[in-house]
């Protein structure tokens, strides 16, 4: 009986929260009164009349030609640790969490796929109330130093998916007889970024609060592979953009990043982000080592069910 009463109370709370949250209010801003600031410089997409393109080598690891012009802008980056509890994927486009992993060696692809993928699917399901999560790839990055198969941090403001390339990922990765179920309902692509070793003091990752962006800030850029063509977002500069980061991140901390959401109901659909050089970094700071995974995320049709799933209740 006690379990039943708790479940009924949780359902009532979930209904109340859902009604308050929808529609999502794009003007909501985090409180900044106690937040520290650092300075940084990032590379925004320069104005152009033609659609830019990045040509990628066959293994997809590096650009062999970049027909994109960028322009550097100095920015203020707010310390989001003080307001981490106020930030959410659906409002701001990114969210902070703590998570212990059983992975011993993030440079071991077999261990990452065998252990970490399952950990991240569970983490994303719990954080979002999703009914299905499929991690489909990962990238290890290192800023300086030497590491096998590690890419460099991206110091260009970008978003990973567009209204074209987001649904295409579903068609590419989900079986044809199941893809329609995904595409007819709400789905998202969510990245989880974390340090391999901490604290991260060089090339930290910074995020634009989605409530400070406009749709016209996001400009499509072609990714041209030898056998296919994809699409990402470059981002045009706006003085209204509010930048955040989580300084000195450790191995047991992670950021969830919404890179695409099929819902068009006012919630955040994309998160723009970039690595930057923090002037507060000590001169002897170790090179940044990080890993990001990307996941397809399918949501229940009933938003109340999603809230219940976030509370650990399956209906």
GUKOLVO-324308 format. One record per residue (C-alpha): x, z, y. Coordinates in Angstrom, 3 decimals, decimal comma, always signed. Each point is the difference from the previous one (the first is absolute). Example, Ala and Ser with C-alpha at 12.3 -4.5 7.8 and 13.67 -1.06 7.14 Angstrom:
2
SITE          x          z          y
SITE    +12,300     +7,800     -4,500
SITE     +1,370     -0,660     +3,440
This chain:
315
SITE          x          z          y
SITE     +0,000     +0,000     +0,000
SITE     +2,830     +0,798     +2,396
SITE     +1,564     -3,424     -0,585
SITE     -3,362     -1,660     +0,651
SITE     -0,453     +1,879     +3,273
SITE     +3,515     -0,927     +1,138
SITE     -0,629     -3,624     -0,843
SITE     -3,284     -0,035     +1,910
SITE     +1,689     +1,578     +3,014
SITE     +2,828     -2,536     -0,183
SITE     -2,525     -2,840     -0,150
SITE     -1,760     +1,384     +3,076
SITE     +3,296     +0,265     +1,854
SITE     +0,978     -3,514     -1,038
SITE     -3,271     -1,434     +1,319
SITE     +0,473     +1,824     +3,306
SITE     +3,587     -1,180     +0,419
SITE     -0,922     -3,573     -0,853
SITE     -2,757     -0,104     +2,584
SITE     +2,355     +1,341     +2,659
SITE     +2,793     -2,404     -0,869
SITE     -2,024     -3,224     -0,064
SITE     +0,139     -2,019     +2,119
SITE     +3,650     +0,731     +0,779
SITE     +0,711     +0,632     +3,667
SITE     +2,925     -2,146     +1,152
SITE     +0,574     +2,042     +3,180
SITE     +0,890     +3,201     -1,877
SITE     +3,537     +1,114     +0,909
SITE     +2,271     +2,644     -1,529
SITE     +0,725     +3,042     +2,145
SITE     +3,483     -0,371     +1,473
SITE     +0,459     +3,191     +2,010
SITE     +2,568     +1,518     -2,396
SITE     +1,613     -3,197     -1,260
SITE     +3,677     -0,772     +0,630
SITE     +1,246     -3,436     +1,036
SITE     +3,043     -2,087     -0,790
SITE     +0,945     -3,437     +1,293
SITE     +0,439     -3,170     -1,990
SITE     +0,205     -3,770     +0,167
SITE     -2,036     -2,337     -2,182
SITE     -0,383     -3,750     -0,278
SITE     -3,453     -1,348     +0,784
SITE     -1,169     -3,550     -0,579
SITE     +0,793     -2,152     +3,042
SITE     -2,761     -2,160     +1,529
SITE     -0,241     -3,404     -1,664
SITE     -2,478     -2,853     -0,207
SITE     +0,982     -0,929     -3,558
SITE     -0,571     +2,018     -3,157
SITE     +3,328     +1,613     -0,940
SITE     +1,422     -0,240     -3,516
SITE     +2,531     +1,879     -2,104
SITE     +1,560     -1,950     -2,867
SITE     +0,788     +2,190     -3,003
SITE     +2,431     -0,552     -2,884
SITE     -1,404     -0,484     -3,550
SITE     +0,297     +3,671     -1,020
SITE     -1,792     +1,116     +3,175
SITE     +2,762     +2,407     +1,000
SITE     +1,267     -1,543     +3,210
SITE     -0,910     -2,464     +2,698
SITE     +2,100     -3,145     -0,089
SITE     -1,387     -1,261     +3,300
SITE     -1,988     +1,863     +2,616
SITE     -1,911     -2,201     +2,435
SITE     -1,348     +3,030     +1,839
SITE     +0,980     +1,097     +3,497
SITE     +0,029     +3,706     +0,757
SITE     +0,404     +1,995     +3,186
SITE     +1,429     +3,518     +0,128
SITE     -2,011     +2,762     +1,665
SITE     +0,907     +3,612     +0,647
SITE     -2,654     +2,399     -1,257
SITE     -0,810     +3,690     -0,080
SITE     -0,489     +1,309     -3,535
SITE     -2,006     +3,181     -0,467
SITE     +0,886     +2,591     -2,647
SITE     -3,047     -0,071     -2,267
SITE     +0,931     +3,040     -2,061
SITE     -1,882     +2,247     +2,420
SITE     -3,230     -1,972     -0,394
SITE     +0,310     -1,203     -3,595
SITE     -3,302     +1,652     -0,954
SITE     -1,822     -1,990     +2,707
SITE     +1,166     -3,407     -1,245
SITE     -1,877     -2,076     -2,577
SITE     +0,115     -3,411     -1,629
SITE     -3,474     -0,973     +1,202
SITE     +0,558     +0,979     +3,634
SITE     +3,725     -0,320     +0,724
SITE     +1,099     -2,284     -2,866
SITE     +2,542     +2,426     -1,472
SITE     +0,063     +3,534     -1,400
SITE     +2,667     +2,532     -0,972
SITE     +0,119     +1,871     -3,303
SITE     +2,312     +2,100     -2,135
SITE     +0,550     -1,044     -3,594
SITE     +2,398     +1,063     -2,742
SITE     +1,179     -2,805     -2,276
SITE     +1,433     +0,057     -3,506
SITE     +2,160     -3,060     +0,690
SITE     +3,701     +0,713     -0,424
SITE     +1,456     -3,348     +1,101
SITE     -1,926     -2,218     +2,406
SITE     +2,556     -2,757     -0,528
SITE     -1,104     -0,263     -3,638
SITE     -2,844     -2,547     +0,088
SITE     -1,123     +0,892     -3,511
SITE     -0,362     +3,683     +0,892
SITE     -1,775     -0,829     +3,266
SITE     -2,522     -2,217     -1,782
SITE     -0,426     +2,384     -2,923
SITE     -0,290     +3,262     +1,957
SITE     -0,429     -0,556     +3,725
SITE     -2,728     -2,659     -0,114
SITE     -2,333     +2,366     -1,860
SITE     +0,844     +2,853     +2,402
SITE     -0,820     -2,170     +2,995
SITE     -3,243     -1,299     -1,477
SITE     -1,142     +3,591     -0,461
SITE     +1,135     +0,978     +3,508
SITE     -1,839     -2,898     +1,650
SITE     -3,147     +0,601     -2,041
SITE     -0,074     +3,650     +1,044
SITE     +0,731     -0,806     +3,654
SITE     -2,618     -2,734     +0,365
SITE     -2,769     +0,582     -2,554
SITE     +0,682     -3,403     -1,566
SITE     -1,471     -0,933     -3,381
SITE     +2,955     -2,188     -0,959
SITE     +3,623     -0,190     +1,174
SITE     +2,532     -2,575     -1,182
SITE     +3,602     +0,326     +1,184
SITE     +1,424     -3,504     -0,204
SITE     +3,555     +0,148     +1,375
SITE     +2,630     +2,069     +1,782
SITE     +2,960     -0,469     +2,339
SITE     +3,099     +2,165     +0,324
SITE     +1,756     -0,062     +3,383
SITE     +3,335     +1,272     +1,274
SITE     +1,342     -0,134     +3,542
SITE     +3,744     -0,522     -0,389
SITE     +2,016     +1,155     -2,983
SITE     -0,215     -1,664     -3,363
SITE     -2,893     -0,040     -2,449
SITE     -0,928     -2,446     -2,708
SITE     -2,951     -2,213     +0,923
SITE     -0,800     +2,027     +3,128
SITE     -1,429     -1,784     +3,019
SITE     +0,587     +0,963     +3,618
SITE     -2,610     +1,801     +2,126
SITE     -2,120     -2,394     +2,061
SITE     +0,516     +0,542     +3,737
SITE     -2,817     -2,343     +0,993
SITE     -3,549     +1,093     +0,790
SITE     -2,231     -1,396     -2,704
SITE     -2,991     +0,420     -2,266
SITE     +0,266     -0,922     -3,660
SITE     -3,304     -1,818     -0,577
SITE     -2,594     -2,068     +1,861
SITE     -3,678     -0,914     -0,636
SITE     +1,364     -2,945     -2,007
SITE     +2,871     +1,553     -1,937
SITE     -1,781     +3,280     -0,809
SITE     -2,736     -1,563     -2,168
SITE     +2,555     -2,433     -1,416
SITE     +1,942     +2,945     -1,472
SITE     -3,134     +0,911     -1,977
SITE     -0,331     -3,561     -1,295
SITE     +3,701     -0,055     -0,899
SITE     +0,117     +3,334     -1,802
SITE     -3,442     +0,873     -1,388
SITE     -1,435     -1,790     -3,029
SITE     -2,438     -2,732     +0,980
SITE     -2,963     +1,671     -1,716
SITE     +0,625     +3,199     +2,009
SITE     +1,125     -1,449     +3,344
SITE     -3,561     -0,748     +1,129
SITE     -0,886     +3,684     -0,357
SITE     +2,886     +0,895     +2,313
SITE     -0,733     -2,721     +2,547
SITE     -3,744     +0,714     +0,216
SITE     +0,560     +3,662     +0,836
SITE     +2,362     +1,924     +2,237
SITE     +3,671     -0,063     -0,933
SITE     +3,261     +0,739     +1,771
SITE     +3,744     -0,351     -0,394
SITE     +1,851     +3,255     +0,527
SITE     +3,749     +0,573     +0,064
SITE     +1,670     +3,322     -0,733
SITE     +3,381     +0,444     +1,741
SITE     +2,378     +2,828     -0,812
SITE     +3,694     +0,882     +0,256
SITE     +2,135     -0,297     -3,107
SITE     +2,298     +2,589     +1,554
SITE     -0,527     +2,132     +3,055
SITE     -0,038     +0,794     +2,736
SITE     -0,543     -3,515     +1,377
SITE     +1,935     -0,115     +3,268
SITE     +0,827     -3,694     +0,316
SITE     -2,531     -2,828     +0,368
SITE     -3,100     +2,188     -0,416
SITE     -3,323     -1,775     -0,358
SITE     -2,356     +0,127     +2,985
SITE     -3,710     -0,868     +0,176
SITE     -2,345     -1,199     +2,712
SITE     -3,158     +2,092     +0,159
SITE     -2,635     -2,608     -0,821
SITE     -2,377     +1,490     +2,578
SITE     +2,431     -1,230     +2,682
SITE     -0,054     -3,635     -1,193
SITE     -2,297     -2,948     +0,594
SITE     -0,746     -2,798     -2,492
SITE     +1,850     -2,507     +2,187
SITE     +3,220     +2,030     -0,355
SITE     +0,282     -1,239     -3,597
SITE     +1,331     -3,580     -0,335
SITE     +0,303     -1,814     -3,324
SITE     +3,433     -1,070     -1,258
SITE     +0,517     -2,284     -3,008
SITE     +2,189     +1,101     -2,907
SITE     +1,268     -3,206     -1,585
SITE     +1,239     +0,300     -3,579
SITE     +1,320     -2,913     -2,082
SITE     -3,238     -0,096     -2,021
SITE     -2,655     +1,606     +2,208
SITE     -0,928     +1,111     +3,494
SITE     -0,972     +3,507     +1,053
SITE     -0,845     +1,653     +3,288
SITE     +0,855     +3,205     +1,876
SITE     -0,687     +1,320     +3,477
SITE     +2,466     +0,003     +2,843
SITE     -1,045     +2,274     +2,861
SITE     -0,078     -0,805     +3,720
SITE     +1,199     +2,671     +2,390
SITE     -2,469     +2,181     +1,861
SITE     +0,849     +2,938     +2,275
SITE     -3,055     +1,740     -1,477
SITE     +1,543     +0,340     -3,458
SITE     +0,591     +3,589     -1,080
SITE     +2,910     +0,363     -2,421
SITE     +0,477     +2,853     -2,495
SITE     +2,561     +1,000     -2,612
SITE     +0,804     +2,920     -2,271
SITE     +3,593     +1,049     +0,724
SITE     +2,393     +1,229     -2,705
SITE     -2,251     -0,933     -2,903
SITE     +1,012     +1,408     -3,373
SITE     -0,311     -1,293     -3,554
SITE     -3,191     +1,984     -0,630
SITE     -1,793     -1,515     +3,008
SITE     -1,771     -3,339     +0,293
SITE     -2,100     -2,092     +2,367
SITE     -3,022     -1,993     -1,150
SITE     -0,340     -3,213     +1,998
SITE     -3,128     -2,135     +0,060
SITE     +1,209     -3,585     +0,133
SITE     -3,401     -1,626     -0,590
SITE     -3,645     +1,063     -0,228
SITE     -2,846     -2,397     -0,719
SITE     -2,540     +2,234     +1,793
SITE     -0,970     -1,141     +3,495
SITE     -1,943     +3,094     +1,047
SITE     +2,315     +1,354     +2,703
SITE     +2,518     +1,795     -2,205
SITE     +3,708     -0,899     +0,196
SITE     +0,659     -3,240     -1,872
SITE     +3,760     -0,436     +0,536
SITE     +2,970     +2,187     +0,846
SITE     +2,844     -1,465     +2,056
SITE     +3,396     +1,596     -0,577
SITE     +3,746     -0,462     +0,434
SITE     +3,286     +1,732     -0,672
SITE     +1,838     +1,075     +3,143
SITE     +3,285     +1,616     +1,012
SITE     -0,602     +3,595     +1,054
SITE     +2,444     +1,079     +2,770
SITE     -0,337     +3,561     -1,339
SITE     +1,649     -1,003     -3,284
SITE     +3,357     +1,755     -0,524
SITE     +3,013     -2,349     -0,044
SITE     +0,872     +0,994     -3,569
SITE     -3,546     -0,414     -1,365
SITE     -0,229     -1,430     -3,515
SITE     -1,463     -3,506     -0,388
SITE     -3,749     -0,051     -0,456
SITE     -1,130     -0,455     -3,594
SITE     -3,703     -0,560     -0,572
SITE     -2,537     -1,480     -2,380
SITE     -3,416     -1,449     +0,686
SITE     -2,651     -0,949     -2,534
SITE     -2,970     -2,255     +0,635
SITE     -3,374     +0,494     -1,623
SITE     -3,358     -1,721     -0,209
SITE     -2,731     +2,577     +0,531
SITE     -3,683     -0,459     -0,895
SITE     -2,641     +2,299     +1,465
SITE     -3,436     +1,017     -1,282
SITE     -2,951     -1,686     +1,662
SITE     -1,413     +3,396     +1,038
SITE     +2,153     +1,738     +2,670
SITE     -1,372     +3,365     -1,136
SITE     +1,503     -0,613     -3,447
SITE     +3,351     -0,705     +1,634
SITE     -0,145     +3,355     +1,817
SITE     -0,910     +1,781     -3,236
SITE     +2,903     -1,630     -1,819
SITE     +2,353     +1,257     +2,712
SITE     -1,333     +3,492     -0,782
SITE     +0,813     -0,538     -3,685
SITE     -3,620     -0,578     -1,060
SITE     -0,852     -3,047     -2,128
SITE     -3,617     -1,132     +0,088
